[in-house]
Amino acid sequence: MRQRTGTRHSHAAPVSPAEDIRHRPRDFFMTNEQLFVATHRAATVHGPRPEQRYSSIPEGAHMTDDILESILVLAEEDDASAGAIGTAPDDDDKRSTIQYPDVLPVLPVRDIVVFNYMILPLFVGREKSISAVQSALEKQRFLFMLTQRDEKVEDPKPDELYEYGTVCSIMRTLKMPDGRLKILVQGMSRGRVKSFVETEPHLRAEVEILPEPKLEETNSTIEAMIRAAKDQTERIMNLRGVSSPDIMGVLNSVSNPGRLSDLVASNLRLRVPDAQAILETLDPVDRLDLTNAQLAKEVEVASMQARIQSQAKEGMDKAQKDFYLREQLKAIRHELGDMADESEELDEIREALNKVNPPEAVRKEADKQLKRLTSMHPDSSEATVIRTYLDWITDLPWQELSEDRLDIKEAQKILDTDHYNLQKVKERILEYLSVRKLNPEMKGPILCFVGPPGVGKTSLGRSIARALGRKFLRISLGGMRDEAEIRGHRRTYIGAMPGRIIQGLKQVGTRNPVFMMDEIDKLGADFRGDPSSALLEVLDPEQNSSFSDHYMNVPFDLSGIMFICTANSLDSVPAPLLDRMEVIRIPGYTEQEKVKIAHRYLLPRQIKDNGLEAQEVQLSDTVLRDIIRGYTREAGLRNVEREIGSVCRKLARKKAEGKSGPFRVTPAGLEKYLGPAIFLDEEMEKNLPAGVAIGLAWTPVGGEVLHIEVTTMKGKGKLVLTGKLGDVMKESAQAALSLARSHADVFGIDPEFTEKHDIHIHVPAGATPKDGPSAGVTLVTALISALTDIPVRADVCMTGEISLRGRVLPVGGIKEKILAAVAHGMTHVFIPKQNRRDLAEVPAELRRKIKVTPVEMVDEIWPQVCTKKAD
């Protein structure tokens, strides 16, 4: 049998994980039976003062192997003088003559119960425990060891210890460098706490010694119990594959039921309550009966373990040793009844395939993989991959279609309800529905909404799905760099899975949703591939009917999907990808449109989100217009909604404080809610200095007003450009200088100005990159103003590129630029003559607020923008 050889902590202080070797005993009857034999020999041949017999153990000996060797050597010496095991004088008689002190120091231990004759090495690390050991060493070397009820308690009180324990003798001590003690103790006698005398500096208790009752005679019942204990012990050893003549010799030499019970119980893997119950049972026969019951449980566990191992080994040859652990797990599941029949799983997959009814090519591949799965071990890694693949096939909507709402008037009503204006987009959707109604087999369109942030591109996709009666699916392409995000990973890779297209279709459960791809202009590319190239097949109506994902490796029809892409700018979108999409521009909103959208959509949404009622908030159109004018300067509506939300939050606070509505916000009181206005009309300069002109520029977030400054200084015609200008604007500046020189007589400029002056052109806000073919006319105008010393009107702005012959070339973004001009208080704008067609997109109410003059040549602009010569 195996003694608990693991070193224990006795009520020790917390130690580092490397030092904390307190643990439960390992398997019953392990190979280290030496301590078991030594314990029995010490119990049978040693005298009443075992500490004297072990005094020869070297001081520096290791607490495990060295001390065990010393114990065995002494035991062998005693064997030579006392005879064979079992013939030694009765140790109980000797122990009964020992005079134990009435009051003993108490040493709490956790997760172990100490029995008589048990030899046990312990770590002692806590101050109270060290004090108790030192107190015992100073006297008769006796300790009273009690087990804690809760092993997690670091400083147990008297009521947290069991009442019954064991009086132990300290056989050996060894002081560690860190101040802890290693002690070797042996159980001497049972005891019971009568009362605790002291708690400081350590626990001391008055102990009642409980001597081992003497058995007058042995009857057949007792003999049967003794034999049963020995037989069960031997059976456990055989089941565990442990065969030791020494252990069986020790067991066969013990005929006392109490001693046999203690010897076996001290080496069983018992829970503390069960072991404590055996310790507290004083009658030897009753104690042996309890031990036999625990042995019976251990036999059952060992038998089950042996049966599991036997079942796991059946049908396995030498080449299948790698599957041994999997077979054990399978056997365990089978014993627990948790393992379903493998054929049931395969039948479920076949039934699912019949239900989804995939195309013929897909079904052929699925049947092929299913056939491979039937011939594989169910726990192999490849079987798991195939099972996951078949799950994806059965989860995809091969035949599921949403029924389109082909009522054109109802769809128009939904679009008008959700969005104000955007007539071009609405007309395109209604056209699609009309054609779909007449030709149900038509392919889904590929639309691309381009416009500044906050104009409603993403929310428009949801409205389109609602108008069509389809499911809506959205993914963001911003920052995507891995081609596998679109096409999926190949199944050979660990953690492989389909791309975002297939994942989305599984999520919505239909194969004709409205699929929105946001931020297509922000796709990236690196060593993992180019996602924009992978999208060429997805967004091509002629190819996506047989889209093949790398993971699925079977074609999937994407032609029924209505793809919608969004972008702020098309500059970074590759031309082949752009060629596959129908671009619809959403330039931005006028002030009047913003007021109506804010009143109809934004204000009700913010009222609801902030816990208010519609009748409690009163914001007039005048207040909304003041918010738009004074606190936002954008093409979209995001900041407008933020400012409205800020007002609603302050009103919500009033309501939460107990004030009752309605809460009315006036134009005069708006500053109290939002602070001083950020943008003021008065900020526009009434007079510009010579050399300054105002231009218009397009950016991905809308139109912008651009101030261009030119100054001259004495020099030799050097041109200096500052303001973080791009290559296009640098070329425009060179062209403007050449044009001014070639038309010097027309504009009244000294023809020799380049020989006498250096020219510095600067565009303020230097940290902001500026590039694009829109500033040519503005550069020329500012240059002429600086060279003639004639200021330009402060309420005039312009846009257009120039040629060296003085022609004004067309540019883009006319509506966004006019919106920016009106927002900054401009009254007159010059645009290229070829851009007159773009005025059709500018609302009439916007054109009424600003005068638009198309021009063909640069010399048409200067007479209309210059003021009188400064004094």
PECORNOR-V648815 format. One line per field, one symbol per residue. ss: DSSP state (~ for helix, > for strand, _ for the rest). psi: psi as a letter, one per 20 degrees, with the letter a starting at -180 (. if undefined). burial: 1 if it has 9 or more other ideal C-beta (glycine too) atoms within 8 Angstrom, else 0. A space follows every 10 residues. Layout:
BEGIN
ss=???
psi=???
burial=???
END
This chain:
BEGIN
ss=_______>>_ __________ __________ ___~~~~~~~ ~~~~~____~ ~~~_______ ____~~~~~~ ~~~~~~~~~~ ~~________ ~~~~~~____ __>>>>>>>_ ________>> >>>>__~~~~ ~~~~~~~~__ _>>>>>>>__ _______~~~ >__>>>>>>> >>>>>_____ >>>>>>>>>> >>>>>>>>__ ___>>>>>>> _________~ ~~~~~~~~~~ ~~~~~~~~~_ ____~~~~~~ ~~~___~~~~ ~~~~~_____ _~~~~~~~~~ ___~~~~~~~ ~~~~~~~~~~ ~~~~~~~~~~ ~~~____~~~ ~~~~~~~~~~ ~~~~~~____ _~~~~~~~~~ ~~~~~~___~ ~~~~~~~~~~ ~~~~______ ~~~~~~~~~~ ~~~~~_____ _______~~~ ~~~~~~~~__ __~~~~~~~~ ~~~~~~~~__ _____>>>>> ______~~~~ ~~~~~~~~__ _>>>>>____ ___~~~~___ _________~ ~~~~~~~~__ ___>>>>>_~ ~~__>>__>> ~~~~~~~~__ ___~~~>>__ ____>>____ _>>>>>>___ ____~~~~__ _>>>>_____ ~~~~~~~~~~ ~~~~~~~~~_ ___~~~>>>_ ~~~~~~~~~~ ~______~~~ ~~~~~~~~~~ ~~~~~~____ __>>>____~ ~~~~______ ~~~___>___ _>>>>>>>>_ _>>>>>>>>> >>>>____>> >>__>_~~~~ ~~~~~~~~~~ ~~_~~~~___ __~~~~>>>> >>>______> _____~~~~~ ~~~~~~~~__ _>>__>>>__ >>____>>>_ ___~~~~~~~ ~~~____>>> >>~~~~~~~~ ~__~~~~___ >>>>>_>_~~ ~~~~~>____ _
psi=rpqnippqpo lqqprqhhhn jprqqaqpma hmjghgghgg ghhhiqaimh hhijiipqhj qqiegghghg ghghhhghhh hiarpijqqo hhgghiipoq qhpqqpopqq kqpprqippp qqpohqghgg ggghhhhidj kpqopqpqho iiphmqrhij qqhqappqpo hqqppqhjir qpqoqppgqq rppgqpgqiq irppqopopn qpqpogqoah gghhgghggg ghghgggghi kpoohgghgg ghipiphggg ghgghijqmq qghghhhghi ohphghghgg ghghhgghgg ghggghhghg hhipjpahik hijghhhggg hghghijioq phhgghhggg hhghghmrrg hghghghghh hhhhjqphjq hhhgghgggh gggiiqmhip pqpqokoghh hhggghhhpp clhggghhgh gghghhhhni jqqqroqopp rrqjikgghh ghhghhhikr qpppqpipjp iphihgirqq iiqpjqrrrh ggghhhghjq jlroopoqli ikqapbiiao hhhhihhgko hihjilpoqh ghkqqpojhi poppqqqhqj hjpqghghhi qopopnhaqr gghggggghh ggghghgghj krqhiipoor hgghhhgggi iqmrhbjghg hghghgghhh hhggghiiqq aqoppqhhjh hhhiaqqhpq hihpphpqrp jpqprqqpri jaqqpppppp qqrpbkkppp prklqrhghg hhgghgghgh ghkhhgjkqp hkhiiiqqpo pporlhippp qqlijghhgg ghggghhiko qqqijprrqq rqriijqoqq rrkgghghgh gghjjqippp qqhijhhiih ipqhhhhhiq ppopqhqhih gghiiqaqpq .
burial=1111111111 1100000001 0100100111 0010111111 1111110001 1011001000 1011011101 1101100110 0100100100 1101100101 0001111111 0111111111 1111110111 1110111000 1111111100 0000010101 1101111111 1111000001 1111111111 1110010000 0111111011 1100100000 0110110111 0111111111 0101001111 1011011111 1111111101 0101111110 1001101111 1101110110 0111110110 1100010000 0011011111 1111000000 0000110011 0110010100 0110111011 0110010000 0010111011 0111011100 0101100100 1101100110 0100110111 0111110000 0001111111 1101111111 1111111101 1111101001 1011010110 1000010110 1111110101 1111111111 1110000010 1111111111 1011101111 1101111111 1111111101 0010001101 1001011111 1011111110 0111111001 0100011010 0011111111 1101111111 1011111111 1101100000 1010100001 1011001010 0001000101 1111111100 1111111111 1100001010 1111110111 0111111111 1011001010 0011011111 1110010001 0111111111 1111111101 1111011111 1100011110 1011111111 1111010111 1110100110 0100011001 0111100111 1101110000 0
END
